[in-house]
Each structure stands twice: as C-alpha cells, then as structure tokens.
Amino acid sequence: MLVPKITTPVQALQGPIGLLPAVLCADGATAAAAIDGGCAAAVWAPAASAEAARALLDAGAAVAVLDAAAAGAGGMDASGIDASRIALRYAPDGDGDGDGDDGAQGVARALEAARADGVARAGAVVLELTAAQLAAATAAAAGGERSALAGLARAAEARVLDGSGPVRVLVGLRGGAAWTLGALAAVAAAGADAVVAGDQLGAAGLPLAEAFIAASGLASDRADGLLTTAVVDEQGVCLGVVYSNAESLAAALAAGQGVYWSRKRGLWRKGLTSGATQTLLGVAADCDGDVLCFRVRQAGAGFCHRGTRTCFGPAAGLARLAQTVAERRARAPEGSYTRRLFGDAALLRAKLLEEAAELADAAAPADVAFEAADLLYFAMVKCAAHGVSLADVERSLDRKHLRVTRRPGNAKPQFSSAPALPAVATTASALDTTSVLDTSVPSSSVPRTSIPRTSILNPAIRPARPGEPIRMRVFAAADLSPAERAALLQRPIVDSAEIMRRVRPIVDAVRANGDAAVLELTEKFDRVRLAQTVVRAPFDVPALPAPVRAAIDQAYANVRAFHAAQLEPPTRVETMPGVTCTRFSRAIERVGLYVPGGTAVLPSSALMLGVPAQVAGCREIVLATPPRADGSIVPEVLYVAHKVGATAIVKAGGAQAIAAMAYGTESVPKVDKICGPGNQYVTAAKMLAQNDTAAMVAIDMPAGPSELLVIADATSNPAYVASDLLSQAEHGPDSQVVLLAVDLSAAQLAAIEAEVHAQAERLPRVDVVRQSIPKSFCLQVASLRDALAFSNAYAPEHLILHNDRAADCVADVVNAGSVFVGPYSPESCGDYASGTNHTLPTYGFSRMYSGVSTATFLKHITSQELTRDGLANIGPTVMALAEVEELEAHRNAVAIRLADI
C-alpha cells in the first residue's frame, strides 16, 4: 500500500492524497489539523511518549508511531493502549562510515530487531532506510531465498491481531532519497507498504495513480490488463463492479469523482449525462492485489442504469431507511404527519423519548428488534431535519471507536441513581457503546458533525430585506480551517433525484403524445394556449428599433468572425509508405438550440448557439424558446433566428421543449444534438434524453446556475469590481459570485462593498440580487498566487482578472469557462458581443468541459487509404496482431489481398 507522508494538512484535505487509505503526518500538529478538517484517510502520526500517543489516539488518530528505543521494552504493554494502535519506528545506522551498517548485514540486523521486538509488541513497524539500505533489504539472498524485507513481512503476517489483521511493515526513505516505481514495486513484492513524501507524488514527482498501483502490488488477471473494481458506498455496501486502469484511476483521483474504464467506450466519467454522479471518498486495493475498491458518495437514482441504488437491487437496511426518510421529507404534503415530524421539534422529541422508553422496556428478542427499528426511524428523521446524513453518524461512531480512554458511562441523575464510576483506560478495541449513549459528557469533548460556517448550506444565510445592506459574506483565508475552506468550493445543492422524478413524466408524455402533450404542458407551465407549436422559416421578422438591430448585427459579426476562425483544415499523415490517414470534420446535420426565457429575454443565447451552428454548416437548426404571454416569439430572438439560418422555431420551454427536439413530434423535427443553457429541469431533461438510447441524441454539457469569480487587488476600481459581481448576481437567486480580495485593506474592501450595495439598489432586478448576493462570498487572501490557486480549485464559469498585470496571470489559469483580462474587459462583453461564446460550463465542470464553440457542432471522421505497396508494408503487422487476438477473419481480409500482390 502507498502511505503518503504529509507535512501540511492541506495535502490530505484538498488533494487526491487524502483519498488513499492512510497518511503518515510529519508531526502531531499536522495530524490534529488533518483530523479536525475531516481527513477521510486513516491518520498515522508520530508521538514522543505513551502519554502523547494516548492524546493523539483520543483526538482521532488511527495509529501513533513511537521510536522503538524511546518506547522501551515493555513500556507500551504498561500503557494500556491496544497493540494494534501502535507502530514502532526503526532507523538503522546509514551514515556511510563503512562500519557495516550500510550494507546487507547491517540492514539484516536491524530488520531482525524489528522482527523480534516490534512484531511482538506493536501493530506495525516503520523502517526508515537509506536508498542503499532499501536496495539491500529487497535484494534476494544467495540461493534465491527471499529478501530480508520479505522475511520480516512474512513474520509480521504470521502474527494476527484480534479484529485488526496481521502486523504491518512500512518502509520509508530518508536522506532526501526519491522513490522510483521499481522500488515501490519491490517493496510491495516483499509484502510491505511504502511511505512516500507527499511532495514526491503528483505533478512534482511520481504520478499518484501509477505510484499507488505499484506500491499496492496491483496486477490484473485479465487479458486486457484491466483491474476489476468494486464500487461501494459510504456504508461499504457494494453498488456494482466495473473496471479501471492507470489512466482512469489518475482521472478519478484528479477529479475526485467516480471515473472508470469502459471496455467499449474507454474513459467513463460515471453519471455526467445521467446525473448519477459519484463523489470519490477513497480508493484501496484488496489483500491479494488484484481488485481495486472505490468508496463513493452516490448521487441520483443510484449506481445501476436500471434506476436502482445497486446493480444487485435496491438499497436495504439503514441505507434504505435513510433514503426513505429523505424522500418522505421532500414529498410530504402540508399538514401530513411526516411534515409535522420535520416541522414540529416538540413532537419529534416526544416520539424519540417514547420510542427510547419502549426499547428500554422491551425484553423478548422480537420486541427489542421491533422497538429498536422504530427508534432508528425517528433518529433518522431527527438527523435529516438537521442536515445530518447516515454517513455523518457513521463517521461520529468511527471517531468514538478511535478513542483509547473510555468514559465512565454514567447516566444523568434523572435517568439513574446508580453511583458514578471513575473514568478508566481500557485496551478494548471494540466500540464502547456506553460512550455513544452517555449524554452526561460535556459537549466540548464530543466531536459533532456540523455544517461549516462558510458553507452555502449554512441555515443562517438569508436574503437581504429592503433597507438592509446588500453584502456578501466575508472570510479571511488565514482564519479558515481546511473544512471551512473546502466548503467555500461548494455550489448550491441540487436534489437531482427529485428533479428527475418530476421531469421524467414530462418527457414520457411528450414522447407518447407528441404535439398534444407539448401544447398542454406549455399551457400548464407558461400559461399560454397555442394553436400550433412550430414556426418554420422563412420567418415574419418584425421591425426592431435601429439601435437594437445594429447591436445584434455587430454582435453577430464579432461572434461569427471568432467562430469561423476555429474551423480547421483536414489533417493528412502518411504513417508509413503507401499508408495515408486523414481526419476531417463534418457538421452535425440536425441540431436543437435551447434559448431560455422566463425571467429574462435572451437573444444573446440565440446568437451564441446559432452562429457556431451556422459556421459549422448544420443542415437543420431548430431553435426552442418559451413563447410570450400572447403566444408570440420575442422579436429579438426571432431576428437572430433569421440571421443564423434557423429552419424552425419551437414555441415551448422547459423539459417539454427538450423532449420534443430529442424524440421529435408530428411538427417538431427530431435533432441529433441539443445545446443551450437552462434551469435544473432543462438540464435534467437533456441528461435523460442523452441517456436514453431510443432518443439517439447528444448534449453539449451539464449546466448549473450562473457564477462568476473576480480577483481584485489594490489597483482595482471598486465600482468596476462591484458592477461585474452584480452582472452575474442578477441572473437568478441561485447565482453565485465570488470576490477574491488580494491583500486589500479594510477601507479598500469597504469601498467595494459600498459600491455593491449602491449599484444593486438601482437595479430593476434588485429583488433577485437581494437573494443571490448574501449566498455569495468574499475571501481575503494574502497573495495573487493564493487567489489563483483558489480560483483553479473553484473552477468558475467566468473568471475576471481585475488585478495589476492581469495579462501575466492568464498562463496560471487552469480551470475556468472564460477569462476576462484587465479593468476594461467586463464579463458583459463576453455575454453579448466580443466574439467568444457565453455558453460555458458551470458548477465546477470547467475542470473537464469546454464552452460551446464551432467544434460543438462538428464531428470528426477519419479515413485511411492504402496503396498496393502500402498494404504490402503493413500487412504482416496486421495479420500478426489479428492472430494474437484470434480473429481469423481479420487476418484473412489482409492475407487474401497479399496473395494477389
């Protein structure tokens, strides 16, 4: 196994290192910060004494590492700490003085000491070796006998600790030596784990995925080299079995999501089209080194494509209970008993006390099980009402399990008159249930799961009332814990399962009833009764005010110029004499463009979608947009549709418009790809359609609420900064804007806040801004480097660089939909007329998606042409590979031609 050694908690909390099974911290302070920040990996940490070890373990460390000499023979036995929670460290002399300790004999003596001492009295031994010592330790002995390290690992494996498995052997390099993949594999082959400095992993050193595979001794038993991968949820329930390789594992660790390797499609990002995405919580290898395990938080309907939580059927037990409670909370009608439970704290408290008393009085096994089930139900209702998940409860249980100092377990006086017992230390490694139920312990000593104050889910966040300051939340980066910083990266939570539940009947209705369903749903949702839903070209374009028409014409010209420049000539390569390969593009024939309506008139969206489709050469361009109250189409949108050569306009919005274009109706043409922004229901309909093979339709990207991030320093104009923040905040209540204030004084920040309020009060959509601005935040950072690091982690849809020497920063931008450089580049220009596209990935998807471009409406085709000589040159290679794969018809297709040459 790979065990990264970290020097700062950030390495475990904000990067993929924290997804590995365990981390070894450089010191106790780093360990404490990692634990408090919610590090998912098991935390190992050094301790100077048994007392320090106890404090670390009580704080949540999994294992305390003590120097073998400092621990002293028998010292740990007297400490009362279970052996499985202690690792002993050995560092044989490696000073190069020629005394023999640098070579095989010296290493063998040190390993023998670890075997005789550490294996006998600890749960793990940690060896710190030089590179030369490691080579000696892993070298096979004369006669082909196993290496010294393998001998130690075998002895350790023979000692099995109750409930904790065998003793482990860990090996680290000292003296600044760097690991290689070969050295990691050698240690794994010996049966030991490798401790690798965190700064030697990732971009600055070994690729993390490859290092993990090598250090885990992972090897496939399949012909295609893929690793069988078990996917489990937070409760350890297996959701399904998939496959991985080094490329997919690297992508999963980098994105923090479920990414696998499809045997048909290659790299597979689970759920990006269906909405059933996975947050990656951890990776591990099995004991035999031939199976990977991904622990994930599953979103959407579930893991299985059939809509169940697992590929083996629906959820069961406590996981099913948690799912049921969440569904009932979301759907319970007003006035119902379930709604009262969630809304009436006194009623819920009474039910909890009632069920606890009935469980306490139950005696027969069947009655105990029945009453325990009732109490668990109301306990889960209590949790759900306070935003606590089943996984949160399990994490709290695990944290309690890690304590080595047990509480006395006394009940409060009103529940018991029994005399109190003093606190004692115990070596029990099983869960001490009295510590879970003991409510007499001061709250400060019991770790509790809570929503970070920085989270957008913080219940204290509320809209600004008229007359109140309209201001963002302000945080100083230096004052934030890792968990609080991570919470700032969150977006508004979308209940995808509930949205899909609402959208699916709409899509099914349109698919079954066609135009009739579209007309009925348009009347229901848009309150417009139409006689027909489609208008075909040529359109009857109304006259527009001259300034508006000129503005649209100028924007059209700029956007067309930029997107026309994106067309690329065919690529033609002669890979070997007589073998010519070509790659060329062709337009997607039929495309559907969704132009939102509702709270704003958006002809700019019609431009941003229609122009690249026109430039690409799409034969049929179908535009869908909600009708106005009188049933007409917004004149500006109609004019743009005319300019971009749209062939039809669907007068419908929402999920019904997406379904009509995806499946086609009597009057709505079926399209091959649907592009365009929209609300959560539009996005859900797009994902449903793309995931349905019957629709045979693609989409551009998932979408979420609009967002913008501004980096500002002392050179920024406060009025400019405020105007840019408000330009996105006015889109909708769920829009989020972020200000990164680089080394700003209190007065400079106050100037920006004053501008935000003053400009917001003058906006027609001030009521929207009163909702979105309080959900947004300003983060005070010390340097431009810190600002760019946070921005890349946030991956905004729009990034505005208001800082000094802004152009120099573009090279450091890794994740963003579109960048606006300098004080005279407002985001509004990109929205309307500069030439770039404003249909961009939101919700952090700019980590892996690009915005709409000409390429969005193109597909690429490859061709190959072989001459007679070309076939003669390449034929033997093809036949040899076909024979390896036992595909005789493939081999014969070449052989029959070669026979004629």
Buried (B, 14 or more C-beta within 10 A) or exposed (E): BBBBBBEBBBBBBBBBBBBBBBBBBBEBEBBBBBBBBBBBBBBBBBBEBBEBBBBBBBBBBBBBBBBBEEBEEEEBEEBBBBBBBBBBBBBBBBEEEEEEBBBBEBBBBBBBBBBEBBBBBBBBBBBBBBBBBBBBBBBEEEEEEBBBBBBBBBBBBEBEBEEBEBBBBBBBBBEEBEBEBEBBBBBBBBBBBBBBBBBBBBEEBBBBBBBBBBBBBBEBEEEEEBBBBBBBBBBEBBBBEBBBBBBBBBBBBBBBBBBBBEEEEEEBBBBBBBBBBBBBBBBBBEEEBBBBBBBBBBBBBBBBEEBBBBBBEEBEEBBEBBBEBBEBBEEBEEEEEBBEBBEEEEEBEEBBEEBBEBBEEBEEEEEBEBBBEBBBBBBBBBBBBEBBBBBBBBBBEEBBBBBBBBBBBBBEEEEEEEEEEEEEEBEEBEEBEBBBEBEBBEEEEBBEBEBBBBBBEBEEBEBBEEEEEBBBBEBEBEEBBBBBBBBBBBBBEBEBBBBBBEBBEBBEBBBEBBBBBBBBBBEEBBEBEBEEBBBEEEBEBEEBEEEEBEBBEEBBEBBBEBBBEBEEEEEEEEEEEBBBBEEBBEBBEBBBBBBBBBEEBBBBBBBBBBBBBBBBBBEBBBBBBBBBEEBEBBBBBBBBBBBBBBBBBBBBBBBBBBBBBBBBBEBBBBBBBBBBBBBBBBBBBBBBBBBBEEBEBBBBBBBBBBBBBBBBBEEBBBBBBBBBBBBBBBBBBBBBBBBBBBBBEEEBBEBBBBBBBEBBBEBEBBEBBBBBBBBBBBBBBEEBEBBBBBBBBBBBBBBBBBBBEBEEBEEEBEBBBBBBBEBEBBBBBBBBBBBBBBBBBBBBBBBBBBBBBBBBBBBEEEEEEBEEEBBBBBBEEBBEEBEEEEEEEBBEEBBEBEEEE
